Amino acid sequence: MAELSAVLADLTAECDDLDALVADLPAADWARPTPSAGWTIAHQIAHLAWTDDAAYLAVADPAGFQAELEKAIANIDTFVDDGAEEGAKQPPAELLARWRAGRALLADALVAVPDGTKISWFGPPMSAASMATARLMETWAHAQDVADALAVDRHYGTRVRNVAHIGVRTRDYAFMINGKQAPAAPFRVELVAPDGELWAWGPEDAAQRVSGPAVDFALRVTQRRHRNDLALVATGPDADLWLDIAQAFAGPPGSGREPGAGL
């Protein structure tokens, strides 16, 4: 419960930061293009609202979510864009209100999930704390798109550890979704936090290693920056491949960004 409370507090703060970026935008600015091809700022917020709604459904009505999951599988190449496109048609004030209401409803639902319960999702099932971390990761990533569209410099605090953590935890998923065999041996990941602290995962003597700034790693696993634009170092061929295909989000492999995009 303590872990869930801490992640939910970080998720709320992450949502509030993004909310502050868009709350006072003129309606016309919601149509600004973002680095995600074909997606405006409205699409970014609509996607978060849609995904929060889906996550709430997964918690509150597992059978209902299963039906939605089957629809998604049947339209695997378009279901994410379709949800964003539909939501982006709403007037900005209505869309913002929908996102606010949905994320609050989800947070309350996650608190009520019994310990040990696994929540179905578009990727592997997860605990309530993991679901909250996944929502934080996505919010952080789409906030980056909005900030890039508005040419706003973000303040990266220690909440980014949540994004780095899910990036590490999804290593095997990234290999699998790209049709590759996940390495059997664990990797060592050493990241420098925004405040200078060292964050580490995996055994110290691991042969395959990734190191660099935590923010760069988060930008990579959310595919918000091209690898060439980041100060990440891979040691070993498997770790090197991982940085090419790393993906912290569920669904098909993303196309990522071209070098220099968003800078």
N, C-alpha and C positions, 0 to 999 in steps of 0.2 A: 504494500500500500504506500509506503514511503517513497519507493521508486516511482510509482505511478503519479503521486502528488507532485514530485519534483519535475517530472517530464511535462505534466499538464501545466504547471506554472510556466515552464519554458515555452510551451506551445502557445499559451495565452499571450505571453509577451511577444512572441514572434508574430502572431496574428495582429496584435495591436500595432506593431511597427509597420506592417504592410498596410493596415487600415489607415494609419496616419498618412501614408503616401498617396492614397487614392481618395480619401474622404472629401477633400475640398477641391478635387479636380473639376474643372468645367466639363460638362457632358461631352463636349467635342473631343476632349483629351482622352476619353475612354476608348476612342477609336484609333489612338496612336498605335502603330505597329511595334511589336516587340521582337527580340531576336529569334523567337520561335516562329518559323515560317507560317504565314497565314493567320497568326494569332495577334490580336490587339490586346490592350490592357483589359478590356472587357472580357475577352476570352480567358485570360489568366485568372481573373476573379471568378468567372463562371465555372471554370474547371475546378477550382478549390471548393466552391459551393457544391458542385455536383458530387465531388469525391467525398466531402464531409457527409452529404446526404446518403451516399452509398455505404459509408462506414457506419453511420447510425443504423441503417437498415440491417447491416451485418450483425450488429450487436442486438438490436431490438426484435428483429424478425428474420432469423436465420433462413427459414424456408423461402421467404420473400427475396432475400438476397441471393439464394441459390438460383431462383428463376432469373434474376437480373444477370447473374454470372453466366448462365446458359445463353442469354441473349448476347452478352459481350463476346463469348467464344464464337458465336455464329457470325459476328461482325468484327472479328479481331482487329482488322486493319483500320476500322473507322469509328469504333464506339467512343473512343476518347475524344476525337475531334467533333463527333456528332453532339456529345454532351456539352462541350464548350461552345459550339456554334449556336445551339438552342438557347443556352443561358445568356450568351452575348447579345441576343436580340432584345432582352429585357431593358427597360430604361435603367440607367446607372443607379438611381436611387433605390429602385426595387431590387436590383441585383445585389447591391451592397447590403440592404436589409436582409435579404435571403441568406447571404453568406454569414452575416453576424448571427442570425437566429440559428442556422444550421450548426455552426461550430460550437455555440453554447449548448445546444441540445446534445451534441456528440460528447462533449466533455462531461456532462451530467450522466450520460449513459455509461461511459467508460468507468466512472467511479463506482457504479453499481454492479459491474461485472464480477462474479465470484472468483476468488483466487483459483488458479489452475485451469480456468476456462480458456479454450482456444477459439479465436474468432476467425471465421472463414474470410478469405479475401481473394483478390485477383491473382495474388502470388501465394506463397505458403501461409497456412493459418498462423495466427499470432496471439500473444497475450494482450491484455488491455494496455500494459505499459509499452509493448512493442507497437501496438496500433497507434498510440499517442506519439511515439517517436517517429513512426512513418508519416503521420500527419504533419509533424513539425518539419521533417525533412522536405516534404513536398511544399509546404508553405514557404520555407526558406528558399527553395529553388525557384518557385514562381515569383517570390518577392524580388529575387535577383533579376528576373526578366523585366519586371515592372521598373525597378531601379535603373536598369540599362536603358529602357525606353525613355525614361525621364531624365537621363544623364545625371543621376543622383549617386553620390558616393555613399555606400552603406557603412555603418559602424558594425564591425564584426566582433561580437563578444564571445564569451565562453559557451553560450548556448550552441555554438557550432559543433561542440563535442558530440551532441546528439546526432548530427548529420554524419560526422566522421564514424561514429559507432555503428550506425546502420549500414554505412558504406563498407565497413570491415565485415559485418555480419552477413552481408549479401554477396560475398565473394563467390561462393559456389553457385548461387543463383545466376550471377552474371555469366559464368562459364556455361551453365546449362542452357540458358535462354539463347546463347549464341551457338549452340550445338557442339560444345566442346566439353571434354572430360575435365571435371574439376580436379586439381591436384590433391593428392592424399595428404600431404604434409601441410601443417599450418604455416602461415607466413608471419613474419614480424613486421609490424607497422609502427613507426615512430614519427610522431607529428608534433610540431611546435605550435602551441596554442597562441592565440592573439596576445595573451598576457605574458608569454615567454615560458610557460610551464611545458614540460614534456609529457605528452600523452602516448601511451604505448599499449599495443595489443600483441598477443602471441609470444612464443618462447624466445628468449634472448639469443639462443644459439641457432635460430632458424636460418636455413641457407637462402631462402627467398625472402627479400625484404623490400619495403617501400618506406621512404622517408621524405620529409619536407614540411612546409607550412600546413597547418590543419585547414586553413581556409582554402588553400589550393587543392587539397585532397577532397574537401567537400564540393568544391566547384567541379572537380573531375568526376566524382561518383554520381553527381546529379546531372552531368553532361552539360554544364553551363559554360565551360571553357574548353578549348582544344588543349590537348596535352602539351603541345609545343609552347603554349603561352604560360605554362605553370612551372614552378620550381620544384618538381617532384623527381625523385631519384629511385629507380628500380634496380635491384640487384638480383640477378638470376632471370632466366628466360620466362619462367612461369609468372613471376611478378611483373616482368616487362609486358607480357601479353595482357595481364590483368588490367594494367593502366590503360591499355587500348580499349578494353571492352567493359570496364567497370560500370555498374549500373545499380543504383540503390533503390530504384523504383520498380514497381511491378509492371508487367506488360511486355510487348515485343521490344527488341533492342532499339534504342533511340538512334537518330542520325547524328546527334551531338551538334557541335558548333564548328564552323570553319576557323582556321587560324586567324587570330586578330578580332574575331567577332565578340562584341560586348566590351572591348577595351577602350 
